[in-house]
Amino acid sequence: MKNNNIKKDMSNIETTNSNNKQMKSISFIRKKSKDSAFFITNKNSIKSKIFLSFISLILVVVLILGGISAYQSYRITFDILERTMNNIAQVSSESIENELDIYRAVADNIGLNQQLSDMTVNNQQKAKILTQITNAYTLLDAYTTNAEGKGESPITKEVYMIGNTDYFISSMSGSTVVTEPKMNDKFDEVTFTVSAPLWEDGVYGSKIVGAAVIVLDGKALSDVVSSVKVGEGGFAYILDKDGYTIAHPVYEKVIESENIIKSYEEGGVNKQLAEVEQKMMSMELDFGNYEQDGQKNLIAYSCINESDGWGLFISAPRLEYTGSTNLNLLITLVVSVLALFLSYIIGKNISDNIASPIVFCAERLNNLAKGDLHTEIPRTTRDDEIGKLIKSLSSTVKGLNVIINDISFQLGAIADGNFSNKIESEYNGDFNSIVISMKQINSYLNHMIKQVDESAEQVACGSEQLAGGAQALSQGATEQASSVQELSATISEITEQINNNALNAGKARQASLDSVFQVENSSNYVKEMNDAMSEINKTSKEIEKIIKVIDNIAFQTNILALNASVEAARAGVAGNGFAVVANEVKNLALKSAEAAKNTEELIENSLIAVEKGTKVAAKTNEALSMAVEKSKVVEDMIKEITEASSQQAEAVGQVLLGVEQISSIVQTNSATAQESAAASEELSSQAQIMKELVEKIKLADGLTSGTVLFETEEV
């Protein structure tokens, strides 16, 4: 059992180290985040949205659950306790199952040990092996038997005769069996036995030549159930299929083989507990309650799988839980506050874990867009979408580095004059078109240099023939020069006149465009004025309505003043002051009515003037629109004239240019022809030099005259 705990601790340490490595692998990503302290400075950021959504959800859930919990706390206490105790019973039974599985595995390993099944191996060697196993798993004894069930422990020297036992018979049929804890006379204490098949030569599935048996202290099971804590007074215990206690925190009950069910049947004591245990062991219920010694208790049950009908029971005092119900409201409030605080921390961590790598990838892609191909992207052990994003980004950067380095190498070789490198690289996807283009460039340059080499030879031969024809060309060029000069002078005069016409037409077109622009602006201004007058008209009508309301108020006020005067007269001397006030109110009402009437007349006059202005503006707008249309027609006509003049000027200019070129050629042909003889000799010399330069360039093997190396199939 101690060894098992050590293994669990080592497993936890390895898991912690693995988690630490994973956290270190992405720690620099979090450092990339500019907001090391978590403040919501940008509500549009993904981190803020995740955090706010999480906090809002937690807040709503806490408020709803807090209210429901406060309302139903007492009612659901027992439901929660039932589930809790059932879960504890289930987990505890699984813990017992795991413990038994370990002991079964130990017995199976002994049965698969070749030396222990070999009768030629002496007892000293077997004792050494079994002693190591016994010390490792805190066993009381370990031994093997022959096919008749006889065996001798090399550790304790005890002789065992187990041929008639059920567990030996089961092991001989290929099963691994765990016996019920019972008092062992040889060790004078409660023990239980695990028996497994002993396979011939240690080969599973071969012949069974005996049994591998280990003997364990029965207190081991009691130690396991003693570690199960349910409140302060709760405890766990195990019963076998007949109701005998085989594991209990009070170990004396195991030694005494306590049986509550049998005690009730014989003496009628502990009726409730006996009935609950019977129902639970018959799988009729898994949670119940009973009263013992004046105390009400709760009890939960879980069967232990792969055992001979064992069951684990969890018992806890009922008062221990119902007494805390009165504090539920305060506890709910405290838990709610703690939940909000924890949700803040969890939300911060979740948003950091999600958003920080995305922010880093965005920054890295931005740097990649700026040409940064060398900044390393760290490795990550995450297998989620963010991990795939980081790995894809790393793969992209590495792939681009490979492509750029390969291109630099190939172009560097071409720059050094080495055209013989064979490009065999293959890029992924659309990048493969770069390889195809590089192959075409290399092929084209090889072909071009070869053609230059051949052309140099042809130039050397042609330069000799050029010298002979140069003399005849000089004589004809002199005669053509005078005729071309006369034609050039005539065309120059025509060109000047056409250019002047085109210039004047362009100015007229520009003036027309300016006129159209001004007329359109005027039309727009008139439209705006018309809209403004309409708005004034509308507003004035609204004011007129308000004036009528004011006039009506003044009329009502005048009537009230008259009524007040009448009441003041009835009051006599006591109402004199009130009569004065009523008179003043009446005067004010009359003045208000008069002012409203004057304002109404002014507004009516304004409306008439606005209506006249609107009609005039509409007529003006119509006239300007017609003017715009006419101006556009004139502008189009001038545009056509301008374009025609420009085309004529361009055509004559081309003719003049051609004539000037002819004149220049004719004039230079004479001098050129005279120089051609000397130049041909120089050309021959230069062709030889060019040929020598081409020979220094290393071309691809197998290239012959006229060879084209374009790989059209790949394209």
C-alpha positions in Angstrom: 0.0 0.0 0.0 2.9 2.4 0.8 4.5 1.5 -2.5 1.2 2.3 -4.3 1.1 5.8 -2.6 4.6 6.4 -3.7 3.7 5.6 -7.3 0.8 7.9 -7.1 3.0 10.7 -5.8 5.6 10.1 -8.5 2.8 10.2 -11.1 1.6 13.5 -9.7 5.1 15.0 -9.8 5.6 13.9 -13.4 2.2 15.4 -14.4 3.3 18.7 -12.6 6.6 18.7 -14.4 4.8 18.1 -17.7 2.5 21.0 -17.0 5.4 23.2 -16.1 7.2 22.4 -19.4 4.1 23.3 -21.3 3.7 26.6 -19.4 7.4 27.4 -20.1 7.0 26.7 -23.8 4.3 29.4 -24.2 5.5 31.8 -21.4 7.2 34.1 -23.9 3.9 34.4 -25.8 2.3 35.9 -22.7 5.3 38.2 -22.3 4.6 39.5 -25.8 1.3 40.9 -24.5 1.7 44.6 -23.9 -0.9 44.7 -21.1 0.9 42.6 -18.4 -1.6 43.8 -15.8 -5.1 42.9 -16.8 -7.0 46.1 -17.3 -9.9 46.5 -19.8 -8.5 49.4 -21.8 -9.9 48.3 -25.2 -13.4 46.9 -25.1 -13.1 45.9 -28.8 -10.2 43.5 -28.2 -10.7 39.8 -28.2 -9.3 39.5 -24.7 -11.8 42.1 -23.3 -14.7 40.4 -25.1 -13.8 37.0 -23.7 -13.2 38.4 -20.2 -16.4 40.4 -20.1 -18.5 37.5 -21.5 -17.1 35.2 -18.9 -17.6 37.6 -16.0 -21.1 38.5 -17.2 -22.0 34.8 -17.4 -20.6 34.0 -14.0 -22.3 37.0 -12.4 -25.7 36.0 -13.8 -25.2 32.3 -12.8 -24.0 33.3 -9.3 -27.0 35.6 -8.8 -29.5 33.0 -10.1 -28.0 30.1 -8.3 -27.5 32.1 -5.1 -31.2 33.0 -5.0 -32.3 29.5 -5.8 -29.8 28.1 -3.2 -31.1 30.5 -0.5 -34.7 29.5 -1.3 -34.1 25.7 -1.5 -31.1 25.3 0.7 -32.8 23.3 3.4 -34.8 21.2 0.9 -31.8 20.2 -1.2 -29.3 19.6 1.7 -30.2 16.0 1.9 -30.2 15.6 -1.9 -26.7 17.0 -2.0 -25.6 14.9 0.9 -27.0 11.8 -0.7 -25.1 12.4 -3.9 -22.0 13.3 -2.0 -22.1 10.2 0.2 -22.9 8.0 -2.9 -19.9 9.6 -4.7 -17.7 9.1 -1.7 -18.9 5.5 -1.5 -18.3 5.0 -5.2 -14.8 6.6 -5.1 -13.9 4.7 -2.0 -15.1 1.4 -3.5 -13.0 2.1 -6.6 -10.1 2.8 -4.4 -10.5 -0.6 -2.8 -10.9 -2.1 -6.2 -7.6 -0.5 -7.3 -5.9 -1.7 -4.2 -7.1 -5.2 -4.9 -6.1 -4.9 -8.6 -2.6 -4.1 -7.4 -2.5 -7.2 -5.3 -3.9 -9.3 -8.2 -1.3 -7.8 -10.5 1.4 -8.8 -7.9 0.1 -12.4 -7.8 -0.2 -12.5 -11.6 3.4 -11.2 -12.0 4.6 -14.0 -9.6 2.7 -16.5 -11.7 4.4 -15.2 -14.9 7.9 -15.4 -13.4 9.8 -18.0 -15.3 12.3 -18.8 -12.4 9.5 -19.3 -9.9 7.7 -21.8 -12.2 11.0 -23.6 -12.9 11.4 -26.6 -10.6 15.2 -26.6 -11.3 15.7 -23.2 -9.7 16.7 -23.6 -6.0 14.8 -22.2 -3.1 17.4 -19.7 -2.3 16.9 -17.9 -5.7 13.2 -18.1 -5.4 13.4 -16.8 -1.8 15.4 -13.8 -3.1 12.7 -12.9 -5.7 9.8 -13.4 -3.4 11.5 -11.4 -0.6 11.9 -8.4 -2.9 8.3 -8.6 -3.9 7.2 -9.0 -0.2 9.2 -6.0 0.9 8.0 -3.9 -2.1 4.3 -4.4 -1.4 4.4 -5.0 2.4 3.2 -8.6 2.2 3.1 -11.0 5.1 4.1 -14.0 2.9 4.4 -15.1 -0.7 4.9 -18.6 -2.1 4.1 -20.9 -5.0 2.6 -24.4 -5.0 2.6 -27.4 -7.3 -0.4 -28.7 -9.2 -1.5 -30.6 -6.0 -1.6 -27.4 -3.9 1.4 -28.1 -1.9 4.0 -25.3 -1.4 6.6 -24.0 1.0 7.3 -20.4 1.6 11.0 -19.7 1.1 10.5 -16.6 3.3 8.7 -18.0 6.4 9.5 -21.6 5.8 5.8 -22.4 6.3 4.4 -25.4 4.5 1.0 -24.8 2.9 -1.5 -27.4 1.8 -4.2 -25.6 -0.1 -5.3 -28.2 -2.6 -8.9 -28.3 -1.3 -9.4 -24.5 -1.0 -11.8 -22.7 -3.4 -9.2 -20.1 -4.3 -6.6 -22.8 -5.3 -9.2 -24.5 -7.5 -10.1 -21.2 -9.2 -6.5 -20.4 -9.8 -5.9 -23.8 -11.4 -8.7 -23.0 -13.8 -7.0 -19.7 -14.8 -8.6 -17.2 -12.4 -7.0 -14.7 -10.0 -8.9 -14.8 -6.7 -9.0 -12.6 -3.6 -10.2 -14.3 -0.4 -12.2 -12.8 2.4 -10.2 -11.6 5.4 -10.2 -14.2 8.2 -8.2 -15.0 11.3 -5.0 -16.8 10.3 -3.6 -19.1 13.0 -0.1 -19.1 11.5 0.2 -15.3 11.8 -2.2 -15.0 14.7 -4.0 -12.1 13.0 -6.6 -11.4 10.3 -5.2 -11.9 6.8 -6.5 -12.3 3.3 -5.0 -14.2 0.4 -4.6 -13.5 -3.3 -4.1 -16.5 -5.5 -3.2 -16.5 -9.3 -2.2 -19.3 -11.8 1.4 -20.3 -12.0 2.2 -20.6 -15.7 4.7 -23.1 -17.1 8.0 -21.3 -18.1 6.2 -18.0 -17.2 4.3 -17.9 -20.5 0.7 -16.7 -20.2 -1.8 -19.2 -21.7 0.5 -22.1 -21.4 0.1 -25.0 -19.0 -0.9 -24.1 -15.4 1.6 -25.9 -13.1 0.5 -24.6 -9.7 -0.6 -21.4 -8.0 1.1 -18.1 -7.0 -0.1 -17.0 -3.6 0.5 -13.9 -1.5 -0.7 -13.3 2.0 -1.6 -9.8 3.1 -2.4 -8.2 6.4 -6.2 -7.8 6.8 -5.6 -4.4 8.4 -4.7 -3.0 5.0 -8.3 -2.8 4.0 -9.2 -1.2 7.3 -6.4 1.4 6.7 -8.0 2.3 3.4 -11.5 2.8 4.9 -10.0 4.7 7.8 -8.7 7.3 5.3 -12.3 8.0 4.1 -13.6 11.0 6.0 -17.2 12.2 5.9 -17.5 15.2 8.3 -16.3 14.8 11.8 -18.3 11.7 12.9 -18.6 9.9 9.6 -16.8 6.7 8.7 -16.6 3.9 6.2 -16.6 0.1 6.6 -16.8 -3.0 4.4 -19.0 -6.1 4.7 -18.7 -9.4 2.9 -21.6 -11.1 1.2 -22.7 -12.7 4.5 -22.7 -9.4 6.4 -19.5 -9.9 8.4 -17.3 -6.8 8.9 -14.0 -7.2 7.0 -12.8 -3.6 7.2 -13.6 -1.0 9.8 -11.8 2.1 11.4 -12.4 0.2 14.7 -10.3 -2.8 13.9 -11.6 -4.8 16.9 -14.9 -5.2 15.0 -13.0 -6.9 12.2 -11.2 -9.2 14.7 -14.5 -10.0 16.4 -16.2 -10.6 13.0 -19.1 -8.3 13.8 -22.3 -9.0 11.9 -25.2 -6.6 12.5 -27.6 -8.6 10.4 -26.9 -11.8 12.3 -27.1 -10.0 15.6 -30.5 -8.6 14.7 -31.8 -12.0 13.6 -30.5 -13.7 16.8 -31.2 -10.9 19.4 -33.4 -8.3 17.7 -30.9 -5.5 18.2 -30.0 -2.7 15.7 -33.1 -3.4 13.7 -33.0 -0.3 11.5 -29.3 -0.7 10.6 -29.7 -4.4 9.9 -32.6 -3.8 7.6 -30.8 -1.0 5.7 -27.7 -3.2 5.3 -29.8 -6.1 4.0 -31.6 -3.9 1.4 -28.4 -2.3 0.3 -26.6 -5.6 -0.1 -29.6 -6.9 -2.1 -29.3 -3.7 -4.3 -32.7 -2.5 -3.4 -31.4 1.0 -2.4 -28.0 2.8 -2.2 -28.9 5.5 0.3 -30.9 5.5 3.5 -31.0 6.4 7.2 -31.1 4.6 10.6 -31.2 5.4 14.3 -28.7 3.9 16.7 -28.1 4.7 20.3 -30.5 7.6 20.0 -28.6 9.2 17.1 -30.0 9.5 13.6 -27.5 8.6 10.9 -27.3 8.6 7.1 -25.8 5.7 5.2 -24.7 5.2 1.6 -23.6 2.0 -0.2 -21.5 1.0 -3.2 -20.6 -2.6 -4.2 -17.0 -3.5 -4.8 -16.6 -4.9 -8.2 -14.6 -8.0 -9.0 -15.0 -9.1 -5.4 -17.0 -12.0 -3.8 -20.0 -9.8 -3.0 -18.2 -7.2 -0.9 -19.9 -3.9 -0.2 -18.6 -0.5 1.1 -20.8 1.5 3.5 -20.5 5.2 4.4 -22.2 6.3 7.6 -22.5 9.9 8.9 -24.5 11.6 11.7 -27.5 13.4 10.3 -27.2 16.3 12.9 -23.8 17.2 11.7 -25.2 18.4 8.4 -28.7 19.7 9.3 -27.1 22.0 12.0 -25.3 24.0 9.3 -28.5 24.7 7.3 -29.1 27.9 9.2 -25.8 29.3 8.0 -26.6 28.7 4.3 -27.7 32.2 3.5 -24.4 33.7 4.9 -22.4 30.9 3.2 -24.2 31.5 -0.1 -23.3 35.2 0.1 -19.7 34.5 0.9 -19.5 31.8 -1.8 -21.0 34.2 -4.3 -18.4 36.8 -3.6 -15.6 34.2 -3.7 -17.1 32.9 -7.0 -17.0 36.3 -8.5 -13.4 36.8 -7.4 -12.4 33.4 -8.7 -14.3 34.0 -11.9 -12.3 37.2 -12.4 -9.0 35.3 -11.9 -10.2 32.4 -14.1 -11.6 34.7 -16.7 -8.3 36.6 -16.8 -6.3 33.4 -17.2 -8.7 32.0 -19.9 -8.7 35.2 -21.9 -4.9 35.4 -21.5 -4.5 31.8 -22.7 -6.7 32.4 -25.7 -6.0 36.0 -26.7 -2.2 36.3 -26.0 -1.1 33.6 -28.5 -3.5 35.1 -31.1 -2.1 38.6 -30.5 1.5 37.2 -30.8 0.6 35.5 -34.1 -1.0 38.7 -35.4 2.2 40.7 -34.5 4.4 38.0 -36.0 2.3 38.1 -39.3 2.7 41.8 -39.3 6.4 41.5 -39.0 6.4 38.8 -41.7 4.5 41.3 -43.9 7.4 43.8 -43.3 10.0 41.2 -44.4 11.0 39.6 -41.1 11.8 36.0 -41.8 14.3 35.3 -39.1 12.5 35.8 -35.8 11.9 32.4 -34.3 8.4 31.1 -33.5 8.5 29.0 -30.3 7.3 25.5 -30.1 4.0 24.7 -28.4 2.6 21.5 -27.0 -1.0 22.7 -27.4 -3.2 20.6 -29.6 -6.2 23.0 -29.9 -6.9 25.5 -32.7 -4.5 28.0 -31.2 -1.7 25.4 -31.1 -2.5 24.6 -34.8 -2.3 28.3 -35.6 1.1 28.7 -34.0 2.4 25.5 -35.7 1.0 26.6 -39.1 2.6 30.1 -38.7 6.0 28.4 -37.8 5.7 26.1 -40.8 4.9 29.1 -43.0 7.9 31.1 -41.8 10.2 28.1 -42.2 8.9 27.4 -45.6 9.4 31.0 -46.8 13.0 30.9 -45.4 13.8 27.8 -47.4 12.3 29.3 -50.6 14.2 32.7 -50.1 17.5 30.9 -49.3 17.1 28.7 -52.4 16.3 31.6 -54.7 19.3 33.6 -53.3 21.6 30.6 -53.9 20.4 30.2 -57.5 20.5 33.9 -58.4 23.9 34.2 -56.7 25.2 31.4 -59.0 23.8 33.2 -62.1 25.4 36.5 -60.9 28.8 34.7 -60.7 28.4 33.6 -64.3 27.5 30.0 -63.5 24.5 28.9 -65.6 25.2 25.2 -65.3 23.4 24.6 -61.9 20.4 22.3 -62.3 17.4 23.5 -60.4 15.8 20.5 -58.8 13.9 22.1 -55.9 10.2 21.6 -55.5 8.0 24.1 -53.5 4.6 23.5 -52.1 1.4 24.7 -53.8 1.4 27.9 -55.7 5.1 28.5 -54.7 6.1 25.9 -57.2 5.5 28.4 -60.0 8.6 30.2 -58.7 10.7 27.1 -59.4 9.2 26.8 -62.9 10.0 30.5 -63.6 13.6 30.1 -62.3 14.1 27.1 -64.5 12.8 29.1 -67.5 15.1 32.0 -66.7 18.1 29.7 -66.4 17.2 27.9 -69.6 16.6 31.2 -71.4 19.9 32.7 -70.3 21.8 29.5 -71.4 20.1 29.7 -74.8 20.7 33.4 -75.1 24.4 33.3 -74.3 24.9 30.4 -76.8 23.1 32.5 -79.4 25.3 35.5 -78.6 28.4 33.3 -79.1 27.2 32.2 -82.5 26.1 35.7 -83.4 29.6 37.0 -82.6 31.0 34.7 -85.2 28.5 35.8 -87.8 29.2 39.5 -87.0 32.9 38.9 -87.7 32.1 37.5 -91.1 29.5 40.1 -91.9 31.8 43.0 -91.0 34.0 42.2 -94.0 31.0 42.3 -96.4 29.9 45.6 -94.8 33.0 47.4 -95.9 32.4 46.7 -99.6 28.8 48.1 -99.6 29.7 51.2 -97.6 31.3 53.0 -100.5 28.3 52.6 -102.9 26.0 53.7 -100.1 27.9 57.0 -99.6 27.4 58.2 -103.2 23.6 57.6 -103.2 23.1 59.2 -99.9 24.6 62.5 -101.1 22.0 62.8 -103.9 19.0 62.1 -101.6 20.0 64.7 -99.0 19.1 67.8 -101.0 15.6 66.5 -102.0 14.7 65.5 -98.4 15.7 68.9 -97.0 13.2 70.7 -99.4 10.3 68.3 -98.4 11.1 68.8 -94.7 10.8 72.6 -94.9 7.3 72.4 -96.6 5.9 69.9 -94.0 7.2 72.1 -91.1 5.1 75.0 -92.3 1.9 72.9 -92.5 2.6 71.4 -89.0 2.9 74.9 -87.5 -0.5 76.0 -88.8 -2.3 72.8 -87.6 -0.8 73.2 -84.2 -2.1 76.7 -83.9 -5.6 75.6 -84.8 -5.5 72.8 -82.3 -4.2 75.2 -79.6 -7.0 77.7 -80.3 -9.7 74.9 -80.3 -8.3 73.7 -76.9 -8.6 77.2 -75.4 -12.2 77.5 -76.7 -13.1 74.1 -75.2 -11.6 75.0 -71.9 -13.6 78.3 -71.8 -16.8 76.3 -72.7 -16.0 73.9 -69.8 -15.6 76.7 -67.4 -18.9 78.2 -68.5 -20.7 74.9 -68.1 -19.2 74.5 -64.6 -20.3 78.0 -63.5 -23.8 77.5 -64.9 -24.1 74.2 -63.1 -23.0 75.8 -59.9 -25.6 78.6 -60.3 -28.3 76.0 -60.9 -27.3 74.1 -57.8 -27.3 77.4 -55.8 -30.8 78.1 -57.1 -32.0 74.6 -56.1 -30.5 75.1 -52.6 -32.3 78.5 -52.4 -35.5 76.9 -53.5 -35.2 74.2 -50.8 -34.4 76.9 -48.2 -37.5 78.9 -49.1 -39.6 75.7 -48.9 -38.2 75.1 -45.4 -38.9 78.7 -44.4 -42.5 78.3 -45.7 -42.9 75.2 -43.7 -41.5 76.7 -40.6 -43.6 79.9 -40.9 -46.7 77.8 -41.1 -45.7 76.0 -37.9 -45.1 79.4 -36.2 -48.5 80.5 -37.5 -50.0 77.6 -35.6 -48.1 78.5 -32.5 -49.4 82.1 -32.7 -52.9 80.9 -33.0 -52.3 78.9 -29.8 -50.9 82.0 -28.1 -53.9 84.0 -29.3 -56.3 81.4 -27.9 -54.3 81.4 -24.5 -54.7 85.3 -24.4 -58.4 85.0 -25.0 -58.8 82.4 -22.2 -56.6 84.6 -20.0 -58.9 87.6 -20.7 -62.0 85.6 -19.8 -60.3 84.5 -16.5 -59.4 88.1 -15.8 -63.1 89.1 -16.3 -64.2 86.3 -13.9 -61.6 87.4 -11.4 -62.9 91.0 -11.6 -66.4 89.8 -11.0 -65.3 87.8 -8.0 -63.3 90.8 -6.7 -66.4 93.0 -6.9 -68.4 90.5 -4.9 -65.7 90.4 -2.3 -66.0 94.2 -1.8 -63.2 96.0 -0.1 -61.3 92.8 0.6 -61.1 92.1 -3.2 -59.7 95.4 -4.3 -56.2 94.1 -4.5 -57.3 91.1 -6.4 -59.3 93.3 -8.8 -56.1 95.3 -9.6 -54.2 92.1 -10.3 -57.1 90.8 -12.5 -57.1 94.1 -14.4 -53.4 93.9 -15.1 -53.8 90.3 -16.2 -56.5 91.4 -18.6 -54.3 94.1 -20.0 -51.5 91.6 -20.6 -53.9 89.3 -22.3 -55.0 92.0 -24.6 -51.5 93.0 -25.4 -50.6 89.3 -26.1 -53.5 89.0 -28.4 -52.5 92.1 -30.3 -48.9 91.0 -30.6 -49.9 87.6 -31.8 -52.2 89.2 -34.4 -49.4 91.5 -35.6 -47.0 88.6 -35.8 -49.5 86.5 -37.7 -49.9 89.3 -40.3 -46.1 89.6 -40.7 -45.8 85.8 -41.2 -48.6 85.8 -43.8 -46.8 88.6 -45.7 -43.6 86.6 -45.4 -45.3 83.4 -46.7 -46.6 85.4 -49.7 -43.0 86.7 -50.4 -41.5 83.3 -50.0 -44.0 81.8 -52.4 -43.2 84.4 -55.0 -39.5 83.8 -54.5 -40.0 80.1 -54.9 -41.7 80.6 -58.2 -39.0 82.9 -59.5 -36.3 80.5 -58.3 -38.0 77.6 -60.1 -38.1 79.6 -63.3 -34.5 80.6 -62.9 -33.5 77.0 -62.2 -35.3 75.9 -65.4 -33.5 78.6 -67.4 -30.1 77.6 -66.0 -30.8 74.0 -66.8 -31.5 74.8 -70.4 -28.3 76.9 -70.5 -26.3 74.0 -69.1 -27.7 71.6 -71.8 -26.9 74.1 -74.6 -23.4 74.7 -73.1 -22.7 71.0 -73.0 -23.7 70.7 -76.7 -21.3 73.6 -77.6 -18.6 71.9 -75.4 -19.1 68.6 -77.2 -18.7 70.3 -80.6 -15.5 72.1 -79.6 -14.2 68.9 -78.1 -14.7 67.1 -81.5 -12.9 70.0 -83.3 -10.1 69.9 -80.8 -9.7 66.2 -81.1 -9.7 66.4 -84.9 -7.1 69.1 -84.9 -5.0 67.2 -82.4 -5.2 64.1 -84.7 -4.2 66.1 -87.7 -1.3 67.7 -85.8 -0.2 64.3 -84.6 -0.4 62.8 -88.1 1.6 65.7 -89.7 4.0 65.5 -86.8 4.6 61.9 -87.6 5.1 62.7 -91.2 7.6 65.5 -90.3 9.3 63.2 -87.9 9.7 60.6 -90.6 11.0 63.1 -93.0 13.5 64.4 -90.5 14.6 60.9 -89.8 15.0 60.2 -93.4 17.0 63.5 -93.8 19.1 62.6 -90.8 19.7 59.1 -92.1 20.6 60.3 -95.5 22.9 62.9 -94.1 24.6 60.4 -91.8 24.6 57.6 -94.3 27.3 59.4 -96.3 29.6 59.8 -93.4 28.6 56.5 -91.9 29.4 54.7 -95.2 32.9 56.2 -95.2 33.4 55.1 -91.6 31.9 51.6 -92.1 35.1 50.2 -93.6 37.1 51.2 -90.6 34.2 50.3 -88.2 33.9 46.8 -89.7 37.5 46.0 -88.8 36.8 47.3 -85.3 33.5 45.3 -85.2 35.4 42.2 -86.1 37.8 42.8 -83.2 35.0 43.5 -80.7 33.2 40.3 -81.9 36.3 38.3 -81.0 36.5 39.9 -77.6 32.7 39.2 -77.0 33.3 35.5 -78.0 36.1 35.3 -75.4 33.9 36.7 -72.7 31.1 34.2 -73.5 33.6 31.4 -73.3 34.2 32.3 -69.6 30.5 31.7 -68.8 29.8 28.1 -67.8 26.7 26.8 -69.6 24.6 23.7 -69.0 25.9 20.4 -70.4 24.6 19.2 -73.7 23.5 22.6 -75.0 23.9 22.9 -78.8 23.0 25.6 -81.3 19.3 26.2 -81.4 18.6 24.2 -78.2 15.7 25.6 -76.1 15.6 24.5 -72.5 12.1 25.7 -71.5 10.3 23.0 -69.6 6.8 23.5 -71.1 5.5 20.3 -69.6 5.9 21.6 -66.1 4.3 24.9 -67.0 
